[in-house]
Amino acid sequence: MDVGQGGRSAEYEGARTVFVNVEPESLPNPMFHERYIGRAEHVLPASFGRALT
């Protein structure tokens, strides 16, 4: 597992991890806190607000 610069994971740093893809993971990765399935242009604005549009 790559934990990024300095060896700290997203969870350690308090980050929210999000999986966005048009298809679900074949084996769900427990490192993701949230999952959004669909085209990014549809799910991101609805999930994260107008700041992304």
Chimera marker file (.cmm) of the C-alpha trace (Angstrom):
<marker_set name="trace">
<marker id="1" x="0.000" y="0.000" z="0.000" r="1" g="1" b="0" radius="0.5"/>
<marker id="2" x="1.328" y="3.402" z="-0.965" r="1" g="1" b="0" radius="0.5"/>
<marker id="3" x="0.682" y="5.752" z="1.925" r="1" g="1" b="0" radius="0.5"/>
<marker id="4" x="2.045" y="8.852" z="0.285" r="1" g="1" b="0" radius="0.5"/>
<marker id="5" x="4.787" y="11.293" z="1.111" r="1" g="1" b="0" radius="0.5"/>
<marker id="6" x="6.231" y="10.889" z="4.574" r="1" g="1" b="0" radius="0.5"/>
<marker id="7" x="4.567" y="7.506" z="5.092" r="1" g="1" b="0" radius="0.5"/>
<marker id="8" x="1.268" y="8.919" z="6.361" r="1" g="1" b="0" radius="0.5"/>
<marker id="9" x="-2.025" y="7.520" z="5.177" r="1" g="1" b="0" radius="0.5"/>
<marker id="10" x="-5.113" y="9.529" z="4.285" r="1" g="1" b="0" radius="0.5"/>
<marker id="11" x="-6.871" y="8.079" z="7.331" r="1" g="1" b="0" radius="0.5"/>
<marker id="12" x="-4.008" y="9.137" z="9.607" r="1" g="1" b="0" radius="0.5"/>
<marker id="13" x="-4.265" y="12.681" z="8.250" r="1" g="1" b="0" radius="0.5"/>
<marker id="14" x="-8.044" y="12.722" z="8.741" r="1" g="1" b="0" radius="0.5"/>
<marker id="15" x="-8.862" y="12.801" z="5.020" r="1" g="1" b="0" radius="0.5"/>
<marker id="16" x="-12.088" y="11.466" z="3.564" r="1" g="1" b="0" radius="0.5"/>
<marker id="17" x="-11.382" y="8.963" z="0.794" r="1" g="1" b="0" radius="0.5"/>
<marker id="18" x="-13.830" y="8.734" z="-2.089" r="1" g="1" b="0" radius="0.5"/>
<marker id="19" x="-14.137" y="6.198" z="-4.917" r="1" g="1" b="0" radius="0.5"/>
<marker id="20" x="-15.770" y="7.508" z="-8.117" r="1" g="1" b="0" radius="0.5"/>
<marker id="21" x="-16.068" y="5.281" z="-11.169" r="1" g="1" b="0" radius="0.5"/>
<marker id="22" x="-18.575" y="4.261" z="-13.815" r="1" g="1" b="0" radius="0.5"/>
<marker id="23" x="-18.468" y="0.694" z="-12.489" r="1" g="1" b="0" radius="0.5"/>
<marker id="24" x="-18.298" y="-0.620" z="-8.918" r="1" g="1" b="0" radius="0.5"/>
<marker id="25" x="-15.104" y="-2.165" z="-7.620" r="1" g="1" b="0" radius="0.5"/>
<marker id="26" x="-14.930" y="-5.921" z="-8.155" r="1" g="1" b="0" radius="0.5"/>
<marker id="27" x="-13.558" y="-6.265" z="-4.613" r="1" g="1" b="0" radius="0.5"/>
<marker id="28" x="-14.468" y="-3.280" z="-2.427" r="1" g="1" b="0" radius="0.5"/>
<marker id="29" x="-11.415" y="-1.531" z="-1.011" r="1" g="1" b="0" radius="0.5"/>
<marker id="30" x="-11.917" y="-0.794" z="2.709" r="1" g="1" b="0" radius="0.5"/>
<marker id="31" x="-9.701" y="2.294" z="2.389" r="1" g="1" b="0" radius="0.5"/>
<marker id="32" x="-12.559" y="4.225" z="0.712" r="1" g="1" b="0" radius="0.5"/>
<marker id="33" x="-15.074" y="5.873" z="3.036" r="1" g="1" b="0" radius="0.5"/>
<marker id="34" x="-17.550" y="6.716" z="0.275" r="1" g="1" b="0" radius="0.5"/>
<marker id="35" x="-18.383" y="5.261" z="-3.138" r="1" g="1" b="0" radius="0.5"/>
<marker id="36" x="-20.144" y="6.972" z="-6.031" r="1" g="1" b="0" radius="0.5"/>
<marker id="37" x="-20.955" y="4.929" z="-9.094" r="1" g="1" b="0" radius="0.5"/>
<marker id="38" x="-21.711" y="6.688" z="-12.375" r="1" g="1" b="0" radius="0.5"/>
<marker id="39" x="-20.273" y="9.249" z="-14.748" r="1" g="1" b="0" radius="0.5"/>
<marker id="40" x="-18.239" y="11.862" z="-12.883" r="1" g="1" b="0" radius="0.5"/>
<marker id="41" x="-20.065" y="14.786" z="-14.511" r="1" g="1" b="0" radius="0.5"/>
<marker id="42" x="-23.297" y="13.445" z="-12.999" r="1" g="1" b="0" radius="0.5"/>
<marker id="43" x="-22.284" y="12.166" z="-9.583" r="1" g="1" b="0" radius="0.5"/>
<marker id="44" x="-19.708" y="14.766" z="-8.518" r="1" g="1" b="0" radius="0.5"/>
<marker id="45" x="-21.855" y="17.926" z="-8.667" r="1" g="1" b="0" radius="0.5"/>
<marker id="46" x="-24.734" y="16.114" z="-6.950" r="1" g="1" b="0" radius="0.5"/>
<marker id="47" x="-22.447" y="14.687" z="-4.275" r="1" g="1" b="0" radius="0.5"/>
<marker id="48" x="-20.042" y="17.543" z="-3.637" r="1" g="1" b="0" radius="0.5"/>
<marker id="49" x="-22.011" y="20.644" z="-4.548" r="1" g="1" b="0" radius="0.5"/>
<marker id="50" x="-21.881" y="23.362" z="-7.141" r="1" g="1" b="0" radius="0.5"/>
<marker id="51" x="-18.258" y="24.268" z="-6.403" r="1" g="1" b="0" radius="0.5"/>
<marker id="52" x="-17.201" y="21.575" z="-8.886" r="1" g="1" b="0" radius="0.5"/>
<marker id="53" x="-19.382" y="22.755" z="-11.768" r="1" g="1" b="0" radius="0.5"/>
<link id1="1" id2="2" r="1" g="1" b="0" radius="0.2"/>
<link id1="2" id2="3" r="1" g="1" b="0" radius="0.2"/>
<link id1="3" id2="4" r="1" g="1" b="0" radius="0.2"/>
<link id1="4" id2="5" r="1" g="1" b="0" radius="0.2"/>
<link id1="5" id2="6" r="1" g="1" b="0" radius="0.2"/>
<link id1="6" id2="7" r="1" g="1" b="0" radius="0.2"/>
<link id1="7" id2="8" r="1" g="1" b="0" radius="0.2"/>
<link id1="8" id2="9" r="1" g="1" b="0" radius="0.2"/>
<link id1="9" id2="10" r="1" g="1" b="0" radius="0.2"/>
<link id1="10" id2="11" r="1" g="1" b="0" radius="0.2"/>
<link id1="11" id2="12" r="1" g="1" b="0" radius="0.2"/>
<link id1="12" id2="13" r="1" g="1" b="0" radius="0.2"/>
<link id1="13" id2="14" r="1" g="1" b="0" radius="0.2"/>
<link id1="14" id2="15" r="1" g="1" b="0" radius="0.2"/>
<link id1="15" id2="16" r="1" g="1" b="0" radius="0.2"/>
<link id1="16" id2="17" r="1" g="1" b="0" radius="0.2"/>
<link id1="17" id2="18" r="1" g="1" b="0" radius="0.2"/>
<link id1="18" id2="19" r="1" g="1" b="0" radius="0.2"/>
<link id1="19" id2="20" r="1" g="1" b="0" radius="0.2"/>
<link id1="20" id2="21" r="1" g="1" b="0" radius="0.2"/>
<link id1="21" id2="22" r="1" g="1" b="0" radius="0.2"/>
<link id1="22" id2="23" r="1" g="1" b="0" radius="0.2"/>
<link id1="23" id2="24" r="1" g="1" b="0" radius="0.2"/>
<link id1="24" id2="25" r="1" g="1" b="0" radius="0.2"/>
<link id1="25" id2="26" r="1" g="1" b="0" radius="0.2"/>
<link id1="26" id2="27" r="1" g="1" b="0" radius="0.2"/>
<link id1="27" id2="28" r="1" g="1" b="0" radius="0.2"/>
<link id1="28" id2="29" r="1" g="1" b="0" radius="0.2"/>
<link id1="29" id2="30" r="1" g="1" b="0" radius="0.2"/>
<link id1="30" id2="31" r="1" g="1" b="0" radius="0.2"/>
<link id1="31" id2="32" r="1" g="1" b="0" radius="0.2"/>
<link id1="32" id2="33" r="1" g="1" b="0" radius="0.2"/>
<link id1="33" id2="34" r="1" g="1" b="0" radius="0.2"/>
<link id1="34" id2="35" r="1" g="1" b="0" radius="0.2"/>
<link id1="35" id2="36" r="1" g="1" b="0" radius="0.2"/>
<link id1="36" id2="37" r="1" g="1" b="0" radius="0.2"/>
<link id1="37" id2="38" r="1" g="1" b="0" radius="0.2"/>
<link id1="38" id2="39" r="1" g="1" b="0" radius="0.2"/>
<link id1="39" id2="40" r="1" g="1" b="0" radius="0.2"/>
<link id1="40" id2="41" r="1" g="1" b="0" radius="0.2"/>
<link id1="41" id2="42" r="1" g="1" b="0" radius="0.2"/>
<link id1="42" id2="43" r="1" g="1" b="0" radius="0.2"/>
<link id1="43" id2="44" r="1" g="1" b="0" radius="0.2"/>
<link id1="44" id2="45" r="1" g="1" b="0" radius="0.2"/>
<link id1="45" id2="46" r="1" g="1" b="0" radius="0.2"/>
<link id1="46" id2="47" r="1" g="1" b="0" radius="0.2"/>
<link id1="47" id2="48" r="1" g="1" b="0" radius="0.2"/>
<link id1="48" id2="49" r="1" g="1" b="0" radius="0.2"/>
<link id1="49" id2="50" r="1" g="1" b="0" radius="0.2"/>
<link id1="50" id2="51" r="1" g="1" b="0" radius="0.2"/>
<link id1="51" id2="52" r="1" g="1" b="0" radius="0.2"/>
<link id1="52" id2="53" r="1" g="1" b="0" radius="0.2"/>
</marker_set>
